[in-house]
Amino acid sequence: MLTLRRSFRCKLDRSGYGDGSDKWRAMQSPGLPPELSEFGEFTQYIPDILEPHVTMVARAALALPFAAVLGAMLAFRPRARGTPPRSAPVIQTQIILALVGALVMLIVGSSLARAFGIVGVASLIRYRTKVDDPKDAGVMLGCLVVGLASGVELYGLAAFATLFMLIMLWIVESLEPERVKTFELKVTASDPTALRADLEQVLRRNKVKFELRTAGPKELVYEANLPMSVPTDRVSNAILKLRPTGELEVVWEDKKKK
């Protein structure tokens, strides 16, 4: 507190108030300790400290939603005839990357030093672990950029960007279809043709998307996409109840995607 008092007295001296002692005593509120008076002087600088952060948040409030809308327009563009269907994680990742790009440029601004710093940090990243969901890779980049914003003391921008990305992730993940696991389902029976209609009804009842691959004299082979929330034993038990005498054999073979 002594250092703070000396700094204010120096300012008064430079303003032409002699040694500053008389004016300093006059500025102090009567009946208040010197510490409270000094704190009141310090609070006058708070608006100046907060002003650049508020300005940056206002810029981000315009730039990030605009980038998200443009990224969504590109991600949800009409699919041309004959092209493969787009996966939900890829669509989500494209939107997140648009946000990350806008956030990087907000951090860099016109500072060449920050631009080189971001390039240097990005060149150090060597993430070799396989990522099943591309969206997780986009979130990793988002975490990196938020850390960079915090490192250059853009705290308001870092907090607002984190909140905005959380909202966008919640929106895009709520639109994501339920994940499925692909199996090769083999059902062996003495008369699979007579069993087929009831078997496929059981699969539909359990929300299993299927496609018949083989229909032989002793077995039916399906490619089945089973929702992650549906266990295979529940479906197997329902299939076995179609022939309670023990004439059925059900085999689930995990099918790896290439």
GUMAR-432368 format. One record per residue (C-alpha): x, z, y; residue in one letter. Coordinates in Angstrom, 3 decimals. Example, Ala and Ser with C-alpha at 12.3 -4.5 7.8 and 13.67 -1.06 7.14 Angstrom:
2
12.300:7.800:-4.500:a $
13.670:7.140:-1.060:s $
***
This chain:
258
0.000:0.000:0.000:m $
2.971:0.636:2.335:l $
4.118:-2.946:1.844:t $
0.643:-4.269:2.674:l $
0.540:-2.132:5.845:r $
3.921:-3.430:6.996:r $
2.814:-7.035:6.494:s $
-0.242:-6.562:8.681:f $
1.846:-4.845:11.351:r $
4.281:-7.772:11.344:c $
1.391:-10.132:11.914:k $
0.269:-8.073:14.869:l $
3.793:-8.062:16.297:d $
3.983:-11.852:16.066:r $
0.624:-12.070:17.860:s $
2.105:-10.504:20.983:g $
0.965:-6.894:20.637:y $
4.331:-5.259:21.280:g $
5.370:-3.028:18.413:d $
1.829:-3.193:16.969:g $
1.414:0.573:16.594:s $
-1.300:1.042:19.243:d $
-3.350:-1.973:18.167:k $
-2.945:-1.015:14.513:w $
-4.382:2.428:15.186:r $
-7.231:0.873:17.170:a $
-8.118:-1.472:14.287:m $
-8.440:1.391:11.862:q $
-12.005:2.662:11.587:s $
-12.351:6.254:12.799:p $
-12.825:8.699:10.003:g $
-11.592:6.306:7.235:l $
-8.407:6.810:5.258:p $
-5.685:4.198:5.859:p $
-6.073:2.931:2.288:e $
-9.736:1.925:2.823:l $
-8.906:0.248:6.096:s $
-6.159:-1.774:4.448:e $
-8.550:-2.760:1.640:f $
-11.033:-4.038:4.213:g $
-8.329:-6.210:5.717:e $
-7.429:-7.537:2.261:f $
-11.033:-8.519:1.466:t $
-10.964:-10.921:4.398:q $
-8.677:-13.166:2.337:y $
-11.007:-13.332:-0.698:i $
-13.048:-16.335:0.590:p $
-9.818:-18.253:1.134:d $
-8.731:-17.465:-2.411:i $
-12.063:-18.505:-3.962:l $
-12.611:-21.636:-1.866:e $
-10.409:-24.045:-3.917:p $
-11.940:-22.821:-7.191:h $
-15.498:-23.321:-5.902:v $
-14.571:-26.812:-4.692:t $
-13.076:-27.716:-8.072:m $
-16.149:-26.425:-9.940:v $
-18.388:-28.509:-7.664:a $
-16.314:-31.604:-8.477:r $
-16.487:-30.823:-12.190:a $
-20.260:-30.305:-12.013:a $
-20.538:-33.940:-10.938:l $
-17.732:-35.512:-12.991:a $
-18.323:-33.942:-16.419:l $
-22.066:-34.742:-16.749:p $
-21.400:-38.258:-15.466:f $
-18.642:-38.745:-18.066:a $
-20.898:-37.323:-20.799:a $
-23.720:-39.741:-19.940:v $
-21.415:-42.763:-19.905:l $
-19.767:-41.660:-23.163:g $
-23.187:-41.225:-24.768:a $
-24.234:-44.704:-23.633:m $
-21.220:-46.181:-25.392:l $
-21.577:-43.978:-28.478:a $
-25.297:-44.758:-28.945:f $
-24.988:-48.461:-28.136:r $
-27.283:-50.755:-30.165:p $
-25.816:-51.617:-33.555:r $
-25.335:-55.307:-34.231:a $
-26.853:-56.782:-37.346:r $
-24.546:-56.574:-40.323:g $
-22.293:-53.863:-38.918:t $
-21.909:-50.605:-40.870:p $
-23.947:-47.595:-39.737:p $
-22.192:-45.182:-37.410:r $
-21.585:-41.644:-38.589:s $
-22.778:-38.714:-36.491:a $
-19.321:-37.035:-36.268:p $
-17.792:-40.208:-34.819:v $
-20.549:-40.481:-32.211:i $
-20.063:-36.840:-31.231:q $
-16.289:-37.289:-31.011:t $
-16.652:-40.241:-28.645:q $
-18.762:-38.145:-26.258:i $
-16.301:-35.239:-26.405:i $
-13.352:-37.551:-25.691:l $
-15.112:-38.795:-22.549:a $
-15.400:-35.167:-21.389:l $
-11.762:-34.463:-22.232:v $
-10.594:-37.522:-20.273:g $
-12.572:-36.481:-17.198:a $
-11.280:-32.933:-17.440:l $
-7.656:-34.107:-17.722:v $
-7.980:-36.181:-14.557:m $
-9.589:-33.276:-12.705:l $
-6.585:-31.145:-13.614:i $
-4.031:-33.808:-12.719:v $
-5.641:-34.853:-9.441:g $
-2.883:-36.366:-7.334:s $
-0.129:-34.176:-8.769:s $
2.556:-36.233:-10.477:l $
4.138:-33.054:-11.851:a $
0.933:-32.098:-13.669:r $
0.633:-35.593:-15.109:a $
4.126:-35.403:-16.595:f $
3.417:-31.887:-17.821:g $
0.310:-32.986:-19.725:i $
2.184:-35.920:-21.268:v $
4.969:-33.572:-22.329:g $
2.608:-31.057:-23.914:v $
0.680:-33.788:-25.736:a $
3.912:-35.224:-27.148:s $
4.749:-31.856:-28.709:l $
1.570:-31.754:-30.803:i $
2.099:-32.640:-34.458:r $
-1.079:-31.702:-36.292:y $
-0.746:-32.958:-39.851:r $
-3.573:-31.025:-41.488:t $
-6.420:-33.250:-42.623:k $
-9.512:-32.826:-40.455:v $
-12.756:-33.573:-42.291:d $
-14.867:-33.750:-39.135:d $
-13.497:-35.970:-36.316:p $
-15.429:-33.804:-33.874:k $
-13.081:-30.903:-34.641:d $
-10.149:-33.023:-33.450:a $
-11.974:-33.613:-30.165:g $
-12.605:-29.874:-29.800:v $
-8.873:-29.262:-30.355:m $
-8.094:-31.577:-27.447:l $
-10.710:-29.775:-25.376:g $
-9.058:-26.428:-26.123:c $
-5.700:-27.885:-25.088:l $
-7.055:-29.158:-21.776:v $
-8.811:-25.862:-21.013:v $
-5.507:-24.093:-21.650:g $
-3.733:-26.493:-19.290:l $
-6.335:-25.822:-16.588:a $
-5.805:-22.086:-16.991:s $
-2.030:-22.551:-16.869:g $
-2.166:-24.274:-13.455:v $
-4.501:-21.513:-12.176:e $
-7.671:-23.649:-12.083:l $
-9.658:-20.762:-13.502:y $
-13.037:-21.867:-12.189:g $
-12.578:-25.344:-13.643:l $
-11.466:-23.917:-17.011:a $
-14.495:-21.602:-17.231:a $
-16.992:-24.265:-16.162:f $
-15.504:-26.867:-18.519:a $
-15.663:-24.441:-21.452:t $
-19.311:-23.641:-20.736:l $
-20.221:-27.310:-20.296:f $
-18.471:-28.355:-23.527:m $
-20.267:-25.565:-25.422:l $
-23.608:-26.892:-24.155:i $
-22.713:-30.486:-25.066:m $
-21.527:-29.464:-28.553:l $
-24.763:-27.574:-29.121:w $
-26.781:-30.640:-28.074:i $
-24.907:-33.207:-30.172:v $
-24.692:-30.940:-33.228:e $
-28.432:-30.247:-33.064:s $
-28.980:-34.024:-33.403:l $
-26.618:-34.289:-36.360:e $
-28.333:-34.969:-39.715:p $
-27.900:-32.467:-42.510:e $
-24.667:-32.931:-44.388:r $
-24.776:-34.086:-47.980:v $
-22.445:-34.121:-50.952:k $
-22.239:-37.191:-53.164:t $
-22.500:-36.860:-56.941:f $
-22.835:-39.118:-59.921:e $
-25.816:-37.735:-61.806:l $
-26.037:-38.496:-65.545:k $
-29.204:-37.616:-67.425:v $
-29.103:-38.174:-71.201:t $
-32.374:-38.280:-73.143:a $
-33.871:-39.863:-76.228:s $
-36.276:-41.932:-74.110:d $
-34.959:-42.131:-70.528:p $
-37.411:-44.849:-69.509:t $
-40.393:-42.535:-70.019:a $
-38.543:-39.772:-68.184:l $
-37.513:-41.789:-65.135:r $
-40.665:-41.394:-63.008:a $
-40.791:-37.600:-63.427:d $
-37.025:-37.316:-62.899:l $
-37.093:-39.213:-59.618:e $
-40.036:-37.115:-58.464:q $
-37.954:-33.976:-59.007:v $
-35.120:-35.491:-56.962:l $
-37.444:-36.369:-54.092:r $
-38.956:-32.878:-54.146:r $
-35.489:-31.398:-53.674:n $
-34.658:-33.845:-50.833:k $
-32.015:-35.643:-52.907:v $
-31.372:-39.225:-51.834:k $
-30.571:-41.270:-54.899:f $
-29.855:-44.775:-56.103:e $
-30.103:-45.848:-59.728:l $
-26.789:-47.204:-61.017:r $
-27.297:-47.486:-64.773:t $
-30.417:-47.481:-66.941:a $
-29.345:-47.502:-70.577:g $
-31.142:-46.770:-73.855:p $
-29.877:-43.181:-73.857:k $
-29.020:-42.259:-70.273:e $
-29.813:-42.746:-66.606:l $
-26.995:-42.739:-64.047:v $
-27.712:-42.137:-60.367:y $
-25.636:-41.887:-57.232:e $
-27.154:-38.791:-55.673:a $
-26.623:-37.422:-52.155:n $
-27.401:-33.731:-52.407:l $
-27.950:-31.644:-49.231:p $
-25.314:-28.942:-48.803:m $
-28.029:-26.280:-48.766:s $
-29.422:-27.337:-52.178:v $
-27.485:-26.032:-55.221:p $
-27.043:-28.341:-58.220:t $
-28.222:-25.703:-60.704:d $
-31.639:-25.552:-59.037:r $
-32.108:-29.297:-59.438:v $
-30.712:-29.206:-62.978:s $
-33.165:-26.494:-64.028:n $
-36.052:-28.497:-62.590:a $
-34.929:-31.576:-64.560:i $
-34.519:-29.629:-67.804:l $
-38.063:-28.282:-67.500:k $
-39.306:-31.869:-67.895:l $
-38.301:-31.666:-71.585:r $
-38.294:-27.986:-72.542:p $
-37.506:-28.801:-76.192:t $
-33.842:-29.352:-75.351:g $
-33.720:-33.143:-75.505:e $
-32.080:-33.479:-72.080:l $
-28.509:-33.254:-70.844:e $
-27.750:-33.167:-67.125:v $
-24.222:-33.760:-65.775:v $
-23.178:-33.667:-62.108:w $
-19.862:-35.377:-61.407:e $
-18.404:-34.912:-57.959:d $
-17.793:-38.285:-56.368:k $
-14.952:-38.382:-53.887:k $
-15.331:-40.654:-50.912:k $
-12.535:-43.193:-50.557:k $
***
